[in-house]
Amino acid sequence: RNYSVSWSPFPDGSLQILLRYDDTYRSDLDALSQIYSPRVRWNITDRWYAEVAYERAVFDSPLELSDRSTYTASTRIWF
């Protein structure tokens, strides 16, 4: 199952709020993978944006259990 939602609270779309959720079960491995990822992107100008994101990934199988969290912040300017 994959779900994705995005919302832009301002008419010009300069601020974007995105949320993604992926849920995958592989019966051949008896493995469950889940990824939850919200992010916020601010389009400061037509050529400059800043983005903050979080991702949590969980993998669960009879052989392995892992839980990972990642935080990122980035900006991009192009000419």
C-alpha positions in Angstrom: 0.0 0.0 0.0 1.2 3.4 -0.9 -0.3 6.7 0.2 0.7 10.2 -0.6 -0.8 13.5 0.3 0.3 17.0 -0.5 -1.1 20.4 0.5 -0.2 23.9 -0.4 -1.8 26.4 2.1 -1.1 29.5 0.0 -2.6 30.1 -3.5 0.8 30.7 -5.2 2.1 27.3 -3.9 5.2 28.8 -2.3 4.8 26.5 0.7 4.2 22.8 0.2 3.5 20.1 2.8 3.9 16.5 1.7 3.3 13.2 3.5 4.1 9.8 2.1 3.5 6.3 3.6 4.6 3.0 2.0 3.7 -0.3 3.5 5.0 -3.5 1.8 4.6 -7.1 2.8 6.6 -9.9 1.1 5.0 -13.2 1.9 7.9 -15.2 0.4 10.3 -13.6 3.0 7.6 -13.0 5.7 9.0 -9.4 5.7 7.2 -6.2 6.4 8.7 -2.8 5.3 7.1 0.5 6.3 8.3 4.0 5.4 6.7 7.2 6.8 8.0 10.5 5.3 6.7 14.0 5.9 8.5 17.0 4.3 8.0 20.7 4.0 9.2 22.7 1.0 9.3 26.5 0.7 9.8 27.9 -2.8 11.4 31.2 -1.8 11.7 32.4 -5.4 11.3 30.7 -8.8 15.0 29.7 -8.6 15.5 29.0 -4.9 13.9 26.6 -2.5 14.5 25.2 1.0 13.3 21.8 2.2 13.1 20.0 5.6 12.3 16.3 5.7 12.0 13.4 8.1 11.9 9.7 7.2 11.3 6.7 9.4 11.8 3.3 7.9 11.1 0.0 9.7 11.9 -3.5 8.3 10.7 -6.5 10.2 11.4 -10.1 9.2 12.3 -13.4 11.0 16.0 -12.7 10.3 16.2 -8.9 10.9 14.6 -6.0 12.6 15.7 -2.5 11.8 14.3 0.9 12.6 15.9 3.9 11.0 15.1 7.6 11.3 16.6 10.3 9.0 16.4 14.1 9.2 17.5 16.2 6.3 17.5 19.9 5.4 18.5 21.3 2.1 18.4 24.3 -0.1 19.0 24.8 -3.8 19.7 27.9 -5.8 20.2 27.9 -9.5 21.0 30.6 -12.1 
